[in-house]
Amino acid sequence: MTDTNSRLPLSGIKVLAFTHTVMGPCAGLILADMGADVIHIESPSGDATRRLKGFGKGYFPYFNRNKRSLTVDLKSDEGREIIFNLVKDVDIILENFGPGKIERLGFGYEDMKTINDRLIFVSLKGFMPGPYEKRVAMDELVQMMGGMAYMTGPVGQPLRAGTSVVDITGGMFGALGAITALYDRKRTGKGTYIKSALFETTAFLMGQHMAYSALVEGDVPPMPARVSAWSVYQLFETKDNENVFIGIISDRHWKRFCEVFGMTDWLEDERLATNNDRIDQRAWFLPEVRVLIKRYTKQEVIDLCNAAGICFAPIARPEDLLKDPQLNQGDLGLLETTFPNGVVSGLPRIPLQMGDYAFGKRTDPPQIGQDTEAILESLGYPPDKIKDLRKKKII
């Protein structure tokens, strides 16, 4: 379903996006879903993200809905003129080029603000100003150097998270900065420069573990080896060789768990009276819980946990989410999206409800340069000039 409501919170806000891969496009996606007119700048041959293989195949179709595509040769004088004409009436620029590239092209903040002093310029980089600032970074790299891979993998086996969590979170911070700057501009009348970075985003995500390390002596164990704050908080194997995660996070949950699973004798055992007591008894207690859960199939465990009202989770794969009832039947159902290659699939909305607004899909991810002519016409370019630019391969 395509949402046709144009009266969204950022309706009327214009964005130029010099972005690729994940971090920049994610920031643009958030602004676009909230109603901004986001123009995705591509080379005449198209954004290289469109041609990625492996896990990269999903980047472009997911992060580029609700955007328009303008193809332009940024290194040509006539292409640069197109950008300068657009900047006169733009609210936000997003860019996640490598260190110094946007400045070398002549489109850095110092250049652009001379054209439009109300411009909000968002740079999404690997590092904030400091010793690492000019280094190139990627999501997986900063997960390694920022401690996240260490915390995710088993002891001695650093492992990146299973999604581009730092790219996406860094893009979210970029969008947050842009929206905050729009508010600030009403007060000052001026635009501003904003920067978000992968490494510092990783550090922010790691803050809880950094705080823990400041409070204890010795090494901080990675998550698979951690001592949980809850007596039952882990995966359990079921009778049909599936897995269900079960978490018992209060004594009230413990009582309901014992009642529903028919283990009321555990409620009589003083050794298991409180969460902290049960933690002390894990050596014999958790093996008994594993034996208990192994008596039931995955669905039976889910049904019993649901009846008990305790925390539980089946172990899902990405393909399972496409059919998930919550994502398909809830208020924030998946958005039917036609990919540039014609594949149709449901993809997630931004996970946000705000009044009566519908942050849905207005347009599918664009074909290469599909909006170039319309954008140039809006700038006053006559048909002959547009034809000439196309002939010269500037657009």
C-alpha positions in Angstrom: 0.0 0.0 0.0 1.3 3.5 -0.8 0.5 6.3 1.6 -0.7 9.3 -0.3 -0.9 11.7 2.6 1.5 14.6 1.8 0.9 16.5 5.0 3.7 14.9 7.0 5.8 16.7 9.6 8.7 17.4 7.2 6.5 18.2 4.2 8.1 21.1 2.3 11.6 20.4 3.6 14.1 19.8 0.7 17.1 17.6 1.0 20.0 16.8 -1.3 21.6 13.5 -0.5 25.2 12.8 -1.6 25.0 9.4 -0.1 25.7 5.7 -0.7 25.6 2.3 1.0 23.9 2.5 4.4 24.8 5.3 6.8 23.9 8.3 4.6 20.9 6.6 2.9 19.5 5.6 6.3 19.5 9.3 7.4 17.8 10.2 4.1 15.2 7.4 4.5 14.1 8.7 7.9 13.8 12.3 6.6 12.0 11.0 3.5 9.6 8.8 5.4 8.7 11.9 7.5 7.7 13.8 4.4 10.9 15.6 3.2 11.6 15.8 -0.5 14.9 13.9 -0.7 16.8 14.0 -3.9 19.3 11.2 -4.2 22.3 12.3 -6.2 23.8 9.7 -8.5 26.5 9.6 -11.2 25.1 9.1 -14.7 25.9 5.4 -14.4 24.0 5.2 -11.2 24.9 4.8 -7.5 27.4 1.9 -7.2 25.3 0.6 -4.2 22.7 -0.6 -6.8 25.3 -3.1 -8.1 26.6 -4.6 -4.8 26.5 -8.3 -4.4 26.2 -10.5 -1.3 24.5 -8.9 1.6 24.8 -5.6 -0.2 22.0 -6.5 -2.5 19.5 -5.3 0.0 21.0 -1.9 0.7 19.5 0.2 -2.1 16.0 -1.2 -2.2 15.6 -0.8 1.6 17.2 2.6 2.3 15.9 4.6 -0.7 12.1 4.5 -0.8 10.3 7.9 -0.9 13.3 9.5 -2.7 13.8 11.0 -6.1 16.9 10.2 -8.2 18.9 12.9 -10.0 21.9 11.7 -12.1 24.6 14.3 -12.7 28.3 14.4 -13.4 29.6 16.2 -10.3 33.0 16.8 -11.9 31.7 18.7 -14.9 31.1 22.5 -14.9 27.5 22.1 -16.1 26.9 19.4 -13.5 28.3 21.5 -10.7 26.0 24.4 -11.9 23.0 22.1 -11.5 23.9 21.4 -7.9 24.6 25.1 -7.1 21.2 26.0 -8.5 19.5 23.3 -6.4 21.4 24.4 -3.2 19.8 27.9 -3.4 16.5 26.4 -2.3 17.5 23.4 -0.2 17.1 23.0 3.5 19.5 20.0 4.2 22.5 18.4 2.6 23.4 14.9 3.6 26.8 13.4 2.6 28.8 10.3 3.6 31.7 10.5 1.2 35.2 9.5 2.3 37.3 12.0 4.3 37.8 15.3 2.3 36.0 14.1 -0.9 33.0 16.4 -0.7 35.3 19.4 -0.2 37.5 18.3 -3.1 34.4 18.3 -5.3 33.6 21.9 -4.2 30.4 21.0 -2.4 31.6 21.2 1.2 29.8 23.2 3.9 32.1 26.3 3.5 31.3 26.5 -0.2 27.6 25.7 0.1 26.8 28.1 2.9 27.9 31.0 0.7 25.1 30.1 -1.6 22.5 29.4 1.1 23.3 30.6 4.7 20.1 28.8 6.0 21.6 25.4 4.8 21.9 22.6 7.3 24.8 20.4 6.3 25.1 16.9 7.7 28.4 15.0 7.3 28.3 11.3 8.2 31.8 10.0 8.6 34.0 7.4 10.2 35.4 9.5 13.0 34.7 12.8 14.7 37.6 15.4 14.8 40.6 13.9 16.5 43.6 11.7 15.8 41.6 9.2 13.7 39.6 11.8 11.7 41.1 11.3 8.3 41.0 7.5 8.5 38.5 5.5 6.4 36.0 3.5 8.4 33.3 0.9 7.8 30.6 -0.5 10.1 32.4 -3.8 10.7 35.8 -2.1 11.3 34.4 0.2 14.0 32.6 -2.7 15.6 36.0 -4.3 15.9 37.9 -1.3 17.3 35.0 -0.1 19.4 34.7 -3.2 21.5 31.3 -4.3 20.0 32.7 -7.3 18.2 34.5 -8.4 21.4 31.3 -8.1 23.4 29.2 -10.0 20.7 31.3 -13.0 20.0 32.4 -15.9 22.3 35.6 -15.5 24.3 38.5 -15.1 21.9 36.2 -14.9 18.8 35.3 -11.3 18.1 32.1 -11.2 16.0 30.3 -8.4 14.2 26.6 -7.9 14.9 24.4 -9.5 12.3 23.2 -6.2 10.8 24.7 -2.8 10.0 23.9 -1.6 13.5 26.5 1.2 13.6 25.8 2.5 10.1 22.1 2.6 10.9 22.4 4.1 14.3 24.9 6.7 13.0 22.4 7.6 10.2 19.7 8.0 12.9 21.9 10.4 14.8 22.5 12.3 11.6 18.7 12.6 11.0 18.2 13.6 14.6 20.8 16.3 14.2 19.1 17.6 11.0 15.7 17.7 12.6 17.0 19.5 15.7 18.8 22.0 13.4 15.6 22.8 11.6 14.1 23.7 15.0 17.2 25.7 15.9 17.1 27.5 12.6 13.7 29.0 13.5 15.4 30.7 16.4 18.6 31.8 14.8 17.6 32.2 11.1 20.9 30.4 10.2 21.9 27.0 9.1 24.6 24.9 10.7 27.1 22.1 10.2 26.4 18.7 11.8 28.6 15.7 12.0 27.9 12.1 13.1 30.5 9.4 13.0 30.7 5.6 13.2 33.4 5.2 15.8 31.8 7.6 18.3 28.4 5.9 17.6 29.9 2.6 18.5 31.3 4.1 21.7 27.9 5.5 22.6 26.4 2.0 22.1 29.1 0.5 24.2 28.6 3.0 27.0 26.8 0.6 29.4 29.8 -1.8 29.1 32.3 1.0 29.6 30.4 2.0 32.7 30.5 -1.6 34.0 34.2 -1.8 33.3 34.7 1.4 35.4 32.9 -0.3 38.3 34.6 -3.7 38.4 38.1 -5.0 38.5 39.5 -7.2 35.7 38.3 -7.9 32.2 34.7 -7.4 31.1 33.4 -10.7 29.7 31.8 -10.8 26.3 28.0 -11.3 26.2 28.1 -15.1 25.6 30.2 -15.4 28.8 28.5 -12.8 30.9 26.9 -13.4 34.2 23.3 -12.4 33.7 21.4 -10.3 36.2 18.5 -12.8 35.8 18.4 -16.4 37.1 16.8 -17.7 33.9 17.8 -15.7 30.8 19.0 -17.9 27.9 18.3 -20.3 25.0 16.7 -23.7 25.7 16.5 -26.6 23.3 13.0 -28.1 22.8 11.8 -31.6 22.1 11.7 -31.1 18.4 15.3 -29.8 18.4 14.4 -26.1 18.0 15.4 -23.3 20.4 13.4 -20.8 22.4 14.9 -18.0 24.5 13.2 -17.7 27.9 13.8 -14.8 30.4 12.4 -14.8 33.9 13.0 -11.2 35.1 11.0 -11.0 38.4 9.9 -13.2 41.2 6.3 -12.8 40.0 7.4 -14.2 36.6 9.1 -17.1 38.4 5.9 -18.0 40.2 3.8 -18.0 37.0 6.5 -20.0 35.2 6.4 -22.7 37.9 2.6 -22.8 37.9 2.2 -23.1 34.2 5.0 -25.6 33.7 3.7 -27.7 36.6 6.8 -27.2 38.8 5.1 -25.9 41.9 7.5 -27.9 44.1 10.2 -25.4 43.1 8.0 -22.7 44.8 8.4 -24.6 48.0 12.2 -24.8 47.7 13.8 -22.0 49.9 17.0 -22.2 47.8 15.0 -20.8 44.9 12.9 -18.1 46.7 14.4 -15.0 45.0 16.1 -14.1 41.8 19.5 -13.8 43.6 18.9 -17.1 45.4 18.3 -18.8 42.0 21.5 -17.2 40.6 23.5 -18.8 43.4 21.9 -22.2 42.6 22.5 -22.1 38.9 25.0 -25.0 38.9 22.2 -27.6 39.6 19.1 -25.5 38.9 19.6 -24.5 35.2 20.3 -28.1 34.1 16.9 -29.0 35.6 15.2 -26.2 33.7 16.9 -27.5 30.5 15.5 -30.9 31.2 12.0 -29.4 31.8 11.9 -27.4 28.6 13.2 -30.4 26.6 10.0 -32.2 27.3 8.0 -29.8 25.1 8.0 -28.9 21.4 8.8 -25.4 20.4 5.2 -24.4 19.9 4.2 -25.9 23.2 6.9 -23.9 25.0 5.8 -20.7 23.2 2.1 -21.4 24.2 3.1 -22.1 27.8 5.3 -19.0 28.1 2.6 -16.9 26.5 0.0 -18.2 29.0 2.4 -17.5 31.9 3.0 -13.9 30.6 6.8 -14.2 30.8 9.5 -13.1 28.4 10.1 -15.6 25.5 11.3 -15.5 22.0 11.5 -18.0 19.2 14.7 -17.8 17.1 13.8 -16.2 13.9 15.6 -15.8 10.6 15.2 -12.8 8.2 12.9 -14.7 6.0 10.6 -15.4 9.0 10.1 -11.7 9.5 8.5 -11.4 6.1 5.6 -13.5 7.4 5.6 -12.4 11.0 2.1 -11.6 12.2 3.1 -8.6 14.2 4.9 -7.0 11.2 2.1 -7.9 8.8 -1.1 -7.4 10.9 -0.1 -4.7 13.4 -0.5 -1.0 13.0 3.1 -0.7 11.6 2.8 -3.4 9.0 5.5 -4.0 6.4 5.4 -1.8 3.3 4.9 -3.5 0.0 7.9 -2.3 -2.0 8.8 -2.8 -5.7 12.6 -3.0 -6.0 14.3 -1.5 -9.0 14.7 -5.0 -10.5 11.0 -5.7 -10.2 11.0 -7.9 -7.1 8.1 -7.1 -4.8 8.5 -7.6 -1.0 7.4 -6.2 2.3 10.0 -4.0 4.1 9.9 -2.4 7.6 8.6 1.1 8.3 10.6 3.4 10.6 9.5 2.1 14.0 7.7 5.3 15.1 4.2 6.3 15.7 3.3 10.0 15.9 -0.3 11.2 16.2 -2.3 10.5 13.1 0.7 10.6 10.7 1.4 7.6 8.5 5.1 7.2 8.0 4.6 4.9 5.1 5.7 4.5 1.5 4.8 7.2 -1.1 7.2 6.0 -3.8 9.3 2.9 -4.5 13.1 3.1 -4.6 13.8 5.1 -7.8 15.2 3.8 -11.1 18.5 5.5 -12.1 17.9 9.1 -12.8 14.1 8.7 -13.1 13.4 12.2 -11.8 16.3 14.1 -13.4 14.2 15.7 -16.1 11.5 16.8 -13.8 14.0 18.3 -11.3 15.8 20.2 -14.1 12.5 21.5 -15.4 11.7 22.8 -11.9 15.0 24.7 -12.0 13.9 26.3 -15.3 16.1 24.3 -17.7 14.4 24.2 -21.2 13.9 20.9 -23.1 16.8 21.7 -25.5 19.2 22.2 -22.7 18.2 19.0 -20.9 18.6 17.1 -24.2 22.0 18.6 -24.6 23.1 17.7 -21.1 21.9 14.1 -21.7 23.8 14.0 -25.0 27.0 15.1 -23.2 26.4 12.4 -20.5 26.3 15.1 -17.8 23.0 13.7 -16.7 
